[in-house]
Amino acid sequence: MATTTSITTTYAGEFAGKYIAAALLSADTLDKGLVEIKPNVKYKEVVKKLATGDLVADASCDFTATSSVTLTERILQPEEFQVNLQLCKKDFRSDWEAVQMGYSVYDNLPPNFSDFLIGHVAAKVAQKTEETIWGGVNATAGEFDGFVTLMTADGDVNDVTGTTVTAANVITELGKVADAIPNALYGKEDLTIYVPQNVARAYVRALGGFGTSGLGANGVDNKGTMWYGQGDLFFDGIRIAMASGLASDTMVAAQSSNLYFGTGLLSDHNEVKLLDMSDLDGSQNVRVIMRYTAGVQYGIGSDIVLYS
């Protein structure tokens, strides 16, 4: 059974040569290196956790064993996913680019459309991966347990009760997250507060002077809302990273080296295959295929703050 294909066209005039798709979220978390990526995980990878008691004791003439060493582990197990589409070439013979298919009945999909479709599928998978990294639920088809799902179920994670974040309260709410960060973690180079789009926008607006906690009426450098040029954001010396996959009014504070994304081959996330089935089964179908693995895990839950 072919993928449902709906083509709306007047087929009048000249085709402009461009296809347009709805704006897609980019996979910011992976593209910007906001978490540690672990490739070449075929089945499972064990993440070891080391914990010790107090190490330093008063000196004596004898060797006196003290403290404790505890080794635990977390399992990073990427899951397999796929994209399967099937298009019938016959549906495109009355469309704008019919001539580009060739005049023979043994024709091909219009090349412009083929190229666009491949790029569009890859972008849609990137968007889905970004959303699943943070908010995925394994019971939902096409998803694995995301960071927020895993953290919510972990009693070691430092929980902060959230609210609806606006430009008027964003600095107060970010302060709650910063205050909940363990002392041993504060000041680490890769410590990051991950925020969704609505929190990032509220923070930018507040720093423009238009929130109750803004920097005066005109904001940063007296530039108002013109101050921000898509540069880095910080709060109390902590890097802020916008993760498009995070749900609104949710924040996570953690070291990027404590958050892991696992997969088999990274190239699988960019490889979309277009198979013409005419030489295989005599049909007029074209199949679009993509297969990849993905999963997330973190190391030490007590070093993470979850605002939700």
N, C-alpha and C positions, 0 to 999 in steps of 0.2 A: 504494500500500500504506500503510495507516494505521500510525501509531506504536503499538507494543504497549501496550495499556491494560489494567491489572489493577485491578479494583475489589473490595475485600474489605469487606463490610458485612453486618450482621445485618438491616438495614432494619426494626428494631423499636424503638419508642420515639420520642423527639423529637430532631431534629438540634440540636446545641449551637450551630451557627452559626460554627464556627471550623475552619480547616484548619491542620494542624501539619506543618512540614517539619523535616528534620534541620538542626541548627545549621550555618550557613555561615560560612566565612571572609569577612571584609569586605576590600575592596580598599584596605587600609591605605596602601599605597605611593602611590596616587593621591589617595585621600580626604584624607590628611594632608599632601599636598604634599611627600613625601619625596624626589621627583625633579622635574626640570624637565619640565613637560608642554608639548609642541609640537603644538598643534592645526592644522587646515587644511593638513595634508600630503597632497596628492592622490596623488602617486606617490613622489617621493624628495625628501629635503632633505639638502643638503651641510653637514656640520659641519666648519668650517675649524679647523686646528690651527697655531699659530704657535710656532716655536722659534727662539731666538737664542743665539749664543755669548756670550762675555764682552764686555760693552759698554764698560766703563770702561778707559781707557788713560792712560798718563802724558801730560801736556800738552806741546805743542810749538808752534812758530810756524806750522807748516803744517797743512793739512787732510790727515789720513792716515786713509783708510778702514780700519776694523777690523771684526772680528767677522763674523757670518754671520746670514742670515735664511732660515729654512726654513719653507715652507708645505706642509702635507699636509692630507688631508681624510679624514673618515669619512662613510659614507652611512647616513642614517636612512631606511629604506624599510619603512613599515608594510605588513603583509599583510592580505588580505581574509579575513573569517571569517563564518560564518552559523550560525543555529539554525533548523532546520525540523522542526516537529512536526505531525502530523495526527491529530486525534481524531474519532471517530465519535459523533455525538450520541445514537445509539441505545443506546450502552453506558451512558448515564447515566439512562435512563428508569426503571430499577429501583433507583435509588440514593436516598439521603435527600432530595435536593433536586429530585426529579422535578417536583413541583408548580411550582417556580420556573422551570421551562423553558417553561411555558405549556401549554395544553390542546390546541392545534392540532398536527397532525403536522408543520407547518412551525415547529418550535420552535427554541429557542436553548440554548446551554450555560447551566447555572445561573450567575447573575451573580456570586454569592459565589465560586464556583469559578473563574470567568473572571478576576476581579480578582486572586485569589490566585495563579493560574497565571502571569499576567503578571509579578507581583512576584517570584515564585519563579524564573522564567527569567532575569530581570534580575540577581537575586542570584547565581544559579549562574554566569552569565557573568562577574560581578565576581570571584567566587572563582577561576574558571579564569584570568582575566586576571592576578590577583595572583600565582598560582602560576607562570604562564608568564613574567611579567616577570623573575623571578629564575632559575628553573630550567628554562625551556622549551628544547626542542630542535626545530629546524626540521623535522627528518625525521619527527617525530611529528605525526600528523594533528591539526589544531586548535591547533598551537603555532607560535611563532616562537622564534628563538634568544634566550634570556634573558641577563641580565647575567653570571651565573656561567658559562654556556656560552661566551660571548664572551671573558670574562676568562681562562678556563682556556686558551684557545687563543692568548692574547696574551703574548708573551715580555716585553713592557714592564711588565706588571703585577707588583707586588711580592707574591710568593707566601710564605705562611706555612703550614707543615705543621700540621694540626690533629689533634685527638684527641677522644674522647668527653668532652663538657663536663658537669661536675657542680657542685653547690654547693661541693664541696671544692677544685676547681681552677679555677673560672670566673674568678677575679681574676687568676690567673697567666696564663690563656689570653688574656684581654682585654689583659693587659699585653704579650703577644707582638704583638698587633695594633697597639697604640699605639706600641710601640717600632719597628715597621716603617714607620710613617708618615713620609714624607720631611720633612726639617726645614722646607722652604719651605711645606709644607702645614699643619704643626702651628700651631694658633692661629687658623686661618681660621674666620670666623663660621659658615659652613655646613658645616664638617667634621662628619661623622657616622659612627658605627660602626653599621652595620645588622646586627641579630642576629635569629635565628629565635626561636620561642616557647620552645624548651627552654633556650636560653642566657639569655633574659630571666628566665625563672622561676628558674634557678639563681642568677643575680645577685641577684635580689630576696631569695632565701632566704639567700644568703651574707651580705648586708647586714643580715639579721635576726639574725645571730649564730650561725647553725647550720651554717656552713661553716668550714673551718679558717682561712680568711682573713677571717672576719667581724669585726665591731666589738665584740669581747667577747662574753660569753655571751648578752647581751640585745639586741645589735644597735643600730641607729640610735635615739637618744634613749631607750635602754633599753625599747623597745617590742616587741622580739622580732619575730615574723612579722606583728605588727599594724602595723608602721611604714609599710607601703606603701599609698598610696591612689590608685594609678593615675596618679601625677604623672610628671613628666619624670625620666628617668634620665641620669646622667652618669658618665663614668669618666675620671679624670685631666683633668677639665675638658672632655672631649669628649662631645658629645651622643650618647646611645644611642637608636636607634629600632628598635622591633620591627617587622620585616617578615614578616607571616604566611606569605608565599610562599617564604621562604628555607628550604632544607632544614636539618634538624637538624645541629648542629655545623659550620655554615658561617657565616662572617662576612665582611662587606665594609666597608672604611673608605674613604670618598671624600667629596668635596664634593658636595652635592646638585645644585649647578649644573654638575657634570661628568657627570651621569647624565640621559639624556633618554628620555622616552616620547613616541612620535609616533602621531598618529591623524588621521583626516579631520575629522569633526565630533564633538565630545565628546558631543553629544546622542544620537548613534547608539548609545552604550553604554547608554542608558536607554530607548530606543524599542523596544518589543515590539508587533508588530502581530498582531491577532487577526482572521482573515478567515473569514467564513462563506461556504462555497462553494455553498450551495444555490441562490443566484440566478445563479451563473456556470455550473455544470455539472449542476445538479439533484441533486447528491449530498447526503448528510447529514454531510459532513465539515466540520470546522473546522480551519484551519491556523494555526499559531503561527510567526511569522517574525521573525527578527532578523538584521540585517547590520551589520557594523562593520569597521573596520581598526585594527590595533595593531602596534606594533613598538618595540624599544628600541635604544639605542646610547649609547656614552659618548665623551667627547672625548679625554682624555689618559690613556693607560694607566699611565704611570709615576707618576701621582698617585693610584693606587688600590692598596689592599692587599686581597688575597684570602686568607682563612683557610679552608682546606678539607682 
